[in-house]
Amino acid sequence: MKNLKWAIMAMLLSSTWVWAQENENGDEVDEVINLDRAVITGQYTAQSVDKSLYQVEVITAEDIKNQAANTIADILNQNLNMLILPSLGSGDSQVEMMGLNGGYVKVLVDNIPLVSDSGFGNNIDLTKINLDNVEKIEIVKGSMGVDYGSNAVAGIINIITKKNIKTDWKFNFMVQEESVGNEYDWYKDGGVTKGKGRHIQALEIGRKISDNWFVSVGFNRNDFKGFWGEKEGKKYFERDHKRGYEWLPKKQLNSHALINYKSKNLNVFYRLTFLNEEINLYNEVVNQLISPNGDRTFTAADRDYNTSRWGHHLNINARLFNRVKYNGDFSYQTQKRQFENYLYDIPGRTELSREPENTYLSTKSIYSRGTFSHFLKNDFIDFQLGYEFDLNEGMANAFADDIVLGEDVDKKTNTYAAFGSAEIHTASGLSIRPGFRATFSNTFDTQYNFSLNGKYDLTSHSNIRAVIGSANRFPDFTEMYTYLVDSNHSVLGDENLKPETGYSSSIQWNKRYKFDDFKMQNNFSTFYLNVKDRIELVRLDAVSANFRFMNIDKFQSWGITTEHKFWWRNIHVSIGASYLGVSKSLLGDEFNLNTGVSDEYRYTFQGNLSANYKLEKIGTTLSAYYKYTGKSSEFVTDANNITTTEQVYRLVERDGFNMLDASIRKGFYKDRFEVTFGVRNIFDVSSVKDNSLTGQGHGGEGAGALPLYYGRSYFLKLNYSLEF
């Protein structure tokens, strides 16, 4: 297998040919494949992917259609150096990028960081972001602290929404039915819904009032009935630990409204979003006396979780003094998580009692980011000045779900930042962009970030980029305020934790060519990522299970990635591979702890392949997406070993796995009506062996199993679009 991995890498790296294209006058012209795909992430203004000083990966609306993706968690798993990790207990899914978890990845919608329970823009639940109104998704891997501030250590995921239509009216209605593994039903049995599968409905209405004004509204309902697996559901009342679900049922309602105004020198839009999510937890059966004569029934102490999130976003894009471009974003977001406990009579199908609603996590955020650019009247140099501030108020009660705190916590974290950069373009094809940011906080010391980007055009069809940049990550609620002490162990947070600091560097080489009907694009990159003062849960002594969050870890990763895209007539094929190494050093001596462990680089191989074939005569697209994620390993604290005289670490491993999705999309009546049928997870992956785990709450998985999916599933999507 090892020789095969290197053979694949060598084969892909050898594909570096280039042809120039000539126009009708015989002059060489610079053509970028899919030039209409402009990017905005990290740019002064929207521009083509090829001109960007950052390497920006784009997931298009066509990609989203082909995969029938409903949330962003459905589509990101196919990308290299990324993995979606679900939590069976909370129902959340977070992204792991470049070897770092979701706390190091900043998730934006139209350049606005999303609010979450433990961070601003990070630790985002990807299942709460639906894709109905999404134009594309832009991904930049590597530290982006200058442009996007704190927590953008591993990279940026920027979700760009649609803000206009070509016609006066557009109506779009969608229904999607999907099995959950091999579980599905859509009918009623004896008047009682069985409740299996995933059922999605969406409606989008857009109206172009004039050349200047556009409005739209949209609704999406996603009803996930849970994955039963080895469990027996809500109505089961045998006392054999089989009641409930392996993946908890979850209902989501997403809605949005947009109003957009556009003129020659002014573009303004306001976007309102609302999310409501309900997760149902069904616990073990108990036998409870409910009447004086001794009659008993089977009951359970169940719980409903409810999340509500409001978002307001105002964007102003204006040209000042007929020259300077101002792009300003203003946002107010709130998120509240609550739960209700109730006693349920299982045979009687009734609630015996219900406690008042308890708010256990809430966040409010006021955010603004503004940039000024295009000060100079030439094409060789420009600079950008910007500001950013976010005012966050977070609350967690003393028993906030799985977080235990010493007391109710209600904290305000305010940060203010100023940043600037300059772009210099030379006649020789060299462009450079230095940048700097200072971030001030009422909680943490001032943080400084830098970046230096360079791009050199080797030919009209080939360029090389070099990027170095830094970012920091602020500690979250759990790390600062956890206070759990019992007779067996203690886990303590630390309010004096300092921000983690990190930087990354990368070199990217891109080539492309076109010859008659055949096009090819080749990308090769190497990167390095370093995080200092990384926060870890560390055992304090060798004779008891006492742990504390500390700035004790140093994290490094490096790797190489190669990606290649081919177009021939109606066929589009992409193939890629990456080899990622991760190193962790636990610097215990600094804290007078006998914990020093220096971990060598441990490597993981990933490869992906996608193919799309469009049969234009019958309006049908065939698609397939494959990804292999190789075996990974790292050292972790051995929490069970308490007999030795020093801190003990053990090597843990996670097995590799293969994923394959396929779909057929067929259009009718000039593509007004589309039918998409497909299969997700054809190889029927559910969990992979991971010996760092000892079991997972509600999952039902055995010890040492990391639940990733619920097996092979099938979907049918019906979409009707009317434009006039």
N, C-alpha and C positions, 0 to 999 in steps of 0.2 A: 504493500500500500504506500509506503514512504516513497519508493522509486516512482510509482505511478503519479503521486502528487507532483514531484519535481518534473516529470515528463510533461504533464499538463501545463505547468507553469512555463516551461521552455517553449512548448508549441505556441502558446498564446503570445509570448513576448516576441516571437519571431515575426509576427504579423505587423510589420511597420512600413508597408509600401505607401507611396503617395503619387498621385497624378494631378497635374494642373488641368483646370478646365478653361476653355477659351470661349469668348463670346463670338457673336456673328462677325465682328471685325477682326477676329484673330488675336485680340488682346486677352492676357491672362486676368482672370477675375477671381476674387476670393469668395467662395461659396461655403456656407456652413450648412450641414445637413439639418433640415427643419429649422431654417433661419427664423421662422415666425415664432419660435418658442423663446420669448424674452423672459429674463429672470429679474427679480427685484431684490432678492436677499443679499445684503451686503453691498448694494450698488448705490451710486449717487442718483441715477435714474434708471428706469427699466432699459435693458439692453440685451443683445443676443448672448447666448451661452458662451460663444467663442470669444467674445470681447471681455467677458467678466474676468477680473483678476483673481476671483475665487473659483475653484472647481465646484460647480453646482450640479447636483444630480436632480433630475426632474422626473416626477411621476405625473403623467398627463391624464386628462379626463378620459382619453381613450383607454389607457391602462386600467383605470378604475372601472369602466364599463365592461372590459373583457373579463375582469375577475369578479364582476358583480359584487364589488366590495361595498359594504354599508358603513363601516366605521374604519378609522385609520388603522386600527389594530388588525383589520382583515388584510391589509395590503403591504405593510412594511416588512413582513417576515421574509419576503423574497430578496431583500437588499443585502449585499455583502456587509459583514462586520456589524450586523444588527440582529437582535433576537427579541421577540415579544414574550414576556414572562407573565402569565396570568396568576392571580391569587384566587383560590377557590372560596376562601372565606369572605373576602370583601367584594369579589366579582370584578376587581380592577385588573387592568393589564398595563404594564409599563415596559418601556423599551430599554434594552441593553445595547450600548453603542461603544465600539472601540474597547471593549472589555470593562466598561464602567456602566453602572446602573442608571435608572431614570433621574436620579438626583443630579446628574452631571450633564443632562441633555435639556436644552431649552426648547419648549414647544410653543409656537406662536401661531396666531390666526391673523392674517393681514398685518404682520409685524408687531402684533400685540401679544405679550406673554399671557398665558392662561392662568387663572387663579387655581390654587390647589390647597389641600389641607396643611401641607408641611413645607411649601415653598411657593415661589412666584415664577411660573414658567417651567418649573421642574417637578418631578414626581407626579406627572400628569397621567390620569387614567385615560388611555387611548380609546377605550370602548365608549367613552362619553362624547367623542367627536365624530359626528356622522358626516358623510361625504356627498349629500344630495346637491348642495350648492357649491361644490368645490371645482375650481377651474384646473388646478394643478397643485402638487406638493413639491416644495423645493427643500433639498437637504444639503447642508454643508457640514462635512466632518472635520473636526479639529477645533481648537480653542478660538472663540470669537468674542473675547471679552471687550475689545475696543468698540465694536459695533453694537453688541447686545448685552454687555454688562455681566452681572454675576450669574453663576451657574451654567454658563455656556462653555463648559470645559471640554466635553467630548464633541459637542457640535450643536447644530441648529436644525429643527424641523419647522418649516414655515408653510402654513396651509393658506393658499390664496383662493379667495372666494370669487364667484362671478358677480359682475356689477353692471351688466348691460346685456341687451339682446339686439339682434339685427332687425327684427320685425316689430310691429306695434304691440302684439299680444303673444304670449307664450303660456300654454298650460301643459304641465307635465305631471302625469299620474303614474305611480309605480306600486306594484304588489310583488313581494318576494316571499316564497315559501321555501324553507330549508330544513332538512333533517338535522338532528343533533346526534352524531354517530348514526346508528341504525334505528334511532327512535324518532317517530313522527306520527302525528295524526292531525287532521283538520276538521273532522266531523265531531258530532256529539253522540255520546252513547247513553241512552236512557235519560236524556235531558241534562246530563252532567258532562262538561268538557273533560276529556281525558287529560289533556294538557301535556303534549309532547311536541318538540320541534321548535323552530324559530319562525316567527310570523312578522313580516315587515310591510308597512304601508307608508307611502309618502305622496305629498301633493305640493307642487310648486306653481305659483302664478306670477308672471312678470308682465309689466305694462310700461312701454315706452310712450310717455305722454307727449313728448316733443323731442327735438334733437338735443335738448338740454336736460330734460328730466326723465328719470326712470325710477320705478318702484317695484318691489317684489315682496312676496310673503311665501313662507314654506313651512310644512309640518312633516314630521317623521315619527312614526310609532314603531318601536322595535320590541317585540314581545318574545323573550327567550324563556322557554318553559323549563329550563334546567336540564341537566343530564342525569338520568336516573342511575345508569351503570349497575352496580350491585345493590343499590338501594331500592326501596319500594314506594317512595313518594310520601306525600302529605297524609294520605288517608290510611296508611298502614299502622296497625296498633299491636302487633306482636312485640314482645319484649326481648328481641334478639339483636338489637342495635342496627336494624336495617331500615328504620324509618328515615325519611328525608331524601336528599339528593347529593350526588357526588359533586356536581356543579350547581350552585344555587340558582333558582329562578330569578329572572331580572326583567323588569319592564322599564323602558325608556321612552320619554316623549321629548323630542327636540323641536323647537320652533324658532323662526327668525323673521325679521322684517327689515327691509332696506329701502332707503330713499337716497338717490344719487343725483347730483347736479353737476353738469359739466359745461364750461364755456372755454373761450380761447385761453384765458390766463387764470382760470379758477376751476378746480374740481373739488367738490365736497360730497362726502357721503356719511350717513348715520346708519348704524346697524344695531339692532336690538336682538338679543338672543335669550332664550329660556330653555333650561333643561330640568326635567323632573325624572328621577330614577327611584324605583322601589325594588329592593332585594328582600327575598323571603327566606328566613332561616327556620328550619324545622328540627327540633331537638328530639332527644330520646323519649321513649314512652315511660310514663310512671303510672302507678295504680293509686288513685286517690279516693278517699271516703268523701261523698258529697251529700249524704242524707242521714238523718238520725237512725233510721232502721238498718243501716249498714250497707245499703246499696253502693256499689263501686262502679266506676267507669274508667276508661283508659284516657288519660290526659297527657298533655305535653306543655311545657313552658316554652312557647315559641316567640319569635321576635321578627318585626318588620323594620328594615332600614329604609330611610328616605333621604335622598339628596336633592336639593334644589339649587340651581345656579342661574343668576341673572348677569347679563353682560351688556354694557352700553359702550359703543365705540363711535367716536367722531373723528373723521380724517379730513384735513384741509391741505390741499396741494395747490399752491398758488405761486404765481410769478410776481415778485416784488420789484418795483421800480423798473418794470419792463425788462428785468435781467435776472435778478437773484431768484433761485428756486427755493421755496420753503415747503417742507413736508412735515406736517404736525399731526400727531395722534394723541387723542385724549380718551381715557377709558375709566369706567367705574364698574367693578365686578364684585359680586357677592356670592359666596357658596356656604350652604348650611347643611350639616349632616345630623340627622335625628334618628332615634329608634323608639319603638313602642314594644313593650313586653306584654304578652297576653297569655292567658291559660285557655287551652283549646281542648274541647271534648271531641275526641277523634271519632268514635262511633256515632255520636249525635250530630257531628258537623256544625257545632256551634261554639262560640266563644263564651266562656264562663265569666271571665273578667278581663279588663284591659287597663293597664297603667297609663298615666298621662305621658304625652310625648316628651322625650328627653333630648335636648340639643347637646351633643357631645363634642362636635367640632364645628367651628364657623370661621369664615375669613371674609374680610372686606378689603378691597384694594382700590386706590386711586392712582392712576398711572398716566404719565405723559412722556412722549418722546418727540423731539423736533430736530430737524436738520436744515441747515442753510448751505447751499452750494451754487456753483456757476457764477462766481463773483467776477471772473475775468473773461474778456472777449477774445479768447483764442482756444485752439484745439489742443495745445501742447501741455498746458498746466491748468489744474483746477484744484480747489480745496473745499473741504466741508467742515463746518462747525456744528456741533450739536449739544443738546442737553437731554437729560432724562431724570425723572424722579418717580419714585413709587412709595406710596404711603400705605403700609399694610398693618391691619389689625387682626390678630388671630386669637381665638379662644378655644381651649380644650378643658373639659371638666376632669375631675380627678380619676375617673374611670372611663376614659375615652376609648371605648372599644377594647383593642388589644394593647393600648398604651396605658400605663399606670403612672399617675403623677402624684407628687406629695400633696398637692392641693390644686384647686382650680387655677388655671393659668390664663391670664388675659394680658397679652403683650402687644406693643406697637413697635414696628420696625420701619424706620424711614430711611431711605437712601436717596442721595442726590448726586448726579454725575454730570461732568462736562467732558466732551471728547472732541477730537479733531483729527483730520487726516488730509493728505494732499495726494493728488494723482498727477504724475508727470509722464508724458508720452513723448518719445523721441522719434525722429525721422528714421532711425535705424531699426525700429520695431520693438524697442525696449520700453516697457512701462513699469513704473514703480509706485508704490503707495505706502508711505509710512503713516502710522497712526498712534495716538496716545489717548488714554482715558484716566481720569481721577474720579473715584467714587467715595463719597462721604456718607457716614452712617451714624445714627444716634446710638447704635448698639455695638458696633465693631470699629476697629481701627480703619483709617483711610486705606483704600486699596488702589493700586496703580496697575494699569494694564497697557501693553504695547503690542504693536503688530508691524510687520514689514512684508508687503506683498510685491512680487515681481513677476512680469510676464515678458517673454521674448519670442517674437515671431520668427521662427527659423525659415519658414517659407510662407507663401500665402495659404498653405494648407496644413501647416504644422507649427506648434508652439510649445514652449516649456514654461511652467509656472513654478515659483518657489515661494512658500509662505511660512512665516513664523509668527506666532501670536500667543498671548497669554490670557488667562481668565482665572477667576476665583470662585469658590463656592462657600456660601454662608451655611453654618450649622442649622439644622431644622429643629422642630419642636421636640421630637423624640430624643434627639441627641443632647439637647440642652436641659430638658425638664423631666425626663423619666425618673421615677422614684418608686422602685418596687423592692420591698424588703419583706421576707417571710422567714420561717424557721429553716428553710433549705438553702436559700441563696438571696443575693441582693444584686440589683442592676440599677446603677446610678447615672444620671446625666450630669452635665457640667455647664453652668451658665457662662463660665469663663473660657469656653472653647474659642479658639481663634479660627478665622476663615481658612479654608484650604486654598492653596495657590497652585496653579498649573500652567503649563505652556505646551505648545505643540509645534512641530515643524513638518513640512512635507514638500516633496518635489513631484510635479506631475508633468508628464509628457503626452501630448495629444497629436495624432496624425489622422488625416482623412483623405479620401480620394473618391472620384467618380469616373466611371468608364462605361459609357453608354447607359444601360439600365441598371448597372451594378454600382452600389455605393458602399463604402466601408468607413468606419470610424474606430480608431484604436486609442485607448487610454491606458497609460501605465503610471502608477504612483507609488511612492514610498513615504512612510510617515513615522513620526516619533512623538509620543505623548508622555509627559512627566507631571505627576501630581505630588506635591509635598504637603506635610502636615495633615495627611488624610486621616479622617476620624474613624476609629475602630472601637469595638466593644472589647475591652482588654480585661483579663483576669488579674486581680490585684495580688493574690497570694496563692501558695501551693497547697494549702491545707483546708481551704473552704471555697465555696462557689460564689465569690464576690467579684462583681464586674463593674467597670466604669467606662463610659465613652471618653476617649482621649485622642488628642492629636499625636498619633504615634506611628502612622503608616506612611511609607513612601511607595508610590505606584508608578510603574513605567510600562508602556507598551510600544511596540514598534512592529511594522509589517510592510508587506508589499501587496499591491492589488493591481490586477490587470483586467480590463473590460473591453469587449469588442462587439461592435454592432454591424450588421450586414443588412442591406436592402437590395433585393432583386425582384423587380416587377412588384408583385403583390405579396412577397414574402419578406418578413422582418425577423431576424434572428439575433439574439444577444447571448453572449457567453462571457463568463467572468470567473475569476478565482482570487483568493486572498490567503495569505499566510501571516497570522497574527500571533505575536509573542507577548506574554504578560509577565511582569516581574513585580513582586511585592517584597518590601523590606520592612520588618517590624523593629523599630529602633528603641528597644526597651531600656538601654543603658541611660538614655537621656532622662528617664523618669526613675532611675534607681530600681528598675525592675529587671529581674533576670529573664528577659523575654526576647533577647536579640535573635532574630532569625532573618537571614538574607536568602531570598528565594531566587534561584536562577530563572532565566526566561523559560516559560513553558508555552508550547506552541499549539495553535489550532488552525486547521485547514478548512476553508469554505469554498464551495464552487456553486455557480448557478447557471442556468440555461433557460431561455424563454424563446418561444417561437409563435409567430402570428401569421396566418395565411388567410388572405381575403379573396373570396370568390365573388368578384364584382357582378357577374352576370346574374347570380341568384341572391346577391346581397347578404352573404354569409361570411362570418369570420370565425376561424378555428384558432384556438389559443391553448398553449400549454406552458406551465411555469414550474421549474424544478430547482430545488436547492438542497445541497448537502452541507450539513454542519458537523464538523469533525469533533473528535473527542477533546475535552479540555480538562485541565487540572490546576490546582493551587493549594497552598498551605493555609489552614485555618486553625484557630484556637481549639484545642481539645478540651471541651467543657466537662467531659466526663472523667478525665484523669486528674484526681486530686490527691494522689498518694506520693507523688514525687516531690523533690525539693526545688524544682524549678518549673517555669512555665513550659507546657508541652504543646507542640503543634503537630498536626498530622496532614499528610497529603490526601486530598480528596479529588475524586475524578467524576466527570460527567460524560456519559457515553455520547457518541455521535448518532445522528439520525438523518433520514432522507424525507423530503417533502415534495409532493407532486400534485399540482392542481391542473385541471383542464376544463375548457368550456367551449360551447358553440353558441354564437350570437347571430340571429337571423332577423333581418328587417323586412317589413311588409308595408305596402301602401306608401312608397317613397320614404321609407324608414320612419314613418310616423309611429308605427307600432313595431316594437322590438321584443323578441323572445330570446332569453338567454338561459341555457341549461348547462349545468356543470357539476363537477365533482371536486370537492376539496379533500386534501389529505388522502390521496389514492392509496398510499402505502399503509394507511390505518394506524398512524402513530398516536398513542395516547399519553404515555409517559416514558421517560428515559431514566436509566439507573444513575443516581447521584448520591454517593455515599457521604455527602456532607449533611444530608437530611435524615431526620429521625421520624418522619411522618408529618402530615399536614392536616391539621384541624378537621375540616368538614370533607376533605377530599376523598377519603376512603382508600387512598393509595397506601401501599405498604411502605415500611420504612426504607429509606434510600431511593425513593422514586420521585422524580420531579415531574409533576403533571404539566403537560404542554398543550394538549388538545384532547378532544373527546372522541377521536377516531374518525373514520371516513364518513363524510356527509355529502348529501346531494342537494342541489338548489335549482329552483325554477323561478326566473324573474320575468315579469311582464311589465313593459314600459310603454306608455302611450303619450306622445308629444304632439301638440297642435300649435302651429304658428300661423299667424295671419296679420 
